[in-house]
Structures are given as structure tokens and as C-alpha cells.
Amino acid sequence: MSAHKQKNGRTAWPMKWPIKTIVKELRYARDLSVYLLTREKVRKEPLVRLDEKGLVSPDYTRPVCLFCSYDYKSIVRKNVYQYLDALALAGFNIIFISSSDDIAISDLEKLSRCCVRIINRENKGYDFYGWKTGLEKYARYKDHAGLLLANDSVIGPLFSISNIVTTLENYDADVIGMTDSFQFHPHLQSYFLYCKKNVVLSEEFLRFFKEVDILELKNAVIRKYEVGFSRLLRHRFRLAALYGLEPALARTNFNQRPIRWIEPTLHLWKPLITEFKFPFIKKSVLTRKGVSVGEVLPVLIETASHYNMAILDDLSLPYR
């Protein structure tokens, strides 16, 4: 059921949304309580199985990208290499952080050709602990021109990102994401977070990652770290999204749910691409929402994307 306008111009939503919010909060409180009571008393840091240099030499005039990846079959998929190559061509030095059980020798050889560093760690703590590991193992991240936190939860880039570094550095903000969300609290979504050097060198940034702990409850990670990152840095820095939710809603006719219940990369994946040439599509659109590659292809053709969807022939569950 969609919203309707009241006489005062405000949007009136059905009562189901406040009820859903209450139920969601109660479920989270229950799940968090159970998790905190049952998790191991002694929490060891994730084991780092591999930490080696790639063939790419660091260039500190360039930004560095800490790229988190996980695959349940311990494979680096073709779509991941496509993304890594695009990031490298855009000017990023890449630190590849895998939480898979292993990295095959053949993948190590390929990764070495596009990465400064390759890390394989135990799968604990989701991406935020992966990024923490990357910061600890590659201490010279501070010397780079900027820092991008990214992961393999997206397919793309669907359009060229060759000028993305210039776009990010010239943007009137200190922390820039691709998209933002109003769920829980306004925040930048963590699959793509660019931090300018003043942020990377700040006490707030250092303190945030120093305090990142192992959490295995995904909702807790989102609330404490994805939302928490934006809430902490917003006190001192300006945050912005290249493809903000409010501008997207202003140009689309999406009125199916309140803004606090909209996941832009899931509910607005098509208009983001057709109206804004958003360069990514979340893998969860195909794996969780049930959108087929056949449904995506006409959208890419309409927008003149040159992305080769054929490389998704190895895309399989479970994915982020």
C-alpha cells in the first residue's frame, strides 16, 4: 500500500509502518541479547593467514583502496577482477583483503598484478574488521592522497569511473559515499566510502577503527559501525553521497514506503541506473530480490552501458 497526501501536504503512511518499526526493534533487541549471551567469552582477533606484497609498487600521490572480498568457494570471481581493474585504472592503489578460507595460487598471481598488498584473514567481524586489519597491516595508508573503503558486494562499474578520483577529491565534502540511507539514522552506505586525507589523519578516524570489535550479528555491525561511522565523523566533517536518496526520490515516482524503510540500492536499483547512470548494482538484487540477469540487460542497453553481463556466469549463492 502506497502513501497518500494529507490536506497539509504531508505524506500519510499506513499504520503498518510504525508497527513494522516496533516489531523490527524488538526482534533486534532479542537477537542482540541472545548473541551477547552466547558468543564466546574469549574473542581472539581473526587469524591473518597471508600478508604479502603484490607486484604494484605503492604510489603515495594516489589514493589507496582497501577492498574487502569474501567467497564461500574461495574463488575470486570474474566480476571482482573487473571491478579491481577499473579501480586500478581510475588511479587507486589496491589492498585486497580476503575473508575466504583460502586464495588459490592462480588467483594470487592475478591479484599480484593489480594490487599493492594481498591479505587473507579469518572470516570474522565482517568488512569493518577486514578494513581494520588492512589499516593495521598496511600502516602507510596514511601517506596516500586519500582512502577508499570498498567491497565486492556490487557488480560494476556499469559506466566508466575513470574520473572518479577527481570527482571525489573535488566534491564539497570530506567523506563521500555512493549512496546514503535513512534507516536507523542518516548515514552513508559502506560498500563505497571515500575519505579525504584530512579525515584519514584525524583522531576520530583512528579512534573509530581502533574500537572496531568482532561482531558476528550483521544488524549490529550495520547499526554500530556502518551507521556509527557516519554519526561520529559528521560531528567534525561534511558527509555527502554522489547519488543521494532524497535527490533520487525527487526524480522518481517511488512512494511505496517511508524514506526510513528504503534501501536505495535494492528498491531503487533501476531508476538509479536509468535516471542517474549509477555505476553499480548490488549483487543482492539478483541473489535476494530475485531480479534476473535477463531483467537487468535491457536496463543496461537502454543506458548504453558497456558492462559485459556474461562475466556473471559464475555468480552463485550465497552472496552478500
Buried (B, 14 or more C-beta within 10 A) or exposed (E): EEBEEEEEEEEEBBEEBEEBEEEBEEEBEEBBEEBEEEEEEEEEBBEBBEBEEBEBEBBEEBBBBBBBBBBEEBBBBBBBBBBBEBBBEBBBBBBBBBBBBEBEEEBBEBBBEBBBBBBBBBBBBBBBBBBBBBBBBBEEBBEBBBBBBBBBBBBBBBBBBEEBBEEBBEBEBBBBBBBBBBBBEBBBBBBBBBBBBEBBEBEBBEEBBEEBEBBBBEBBBBBBBBBBBBBBBBEEBBBBBBBBBEEBBEEBEBEEBBBEBBBBBBBBBBBBBBBBBBBBBBBBBBBBEEBEBEEBEEBBEEBEBEBEBEBBEEBEEEBB
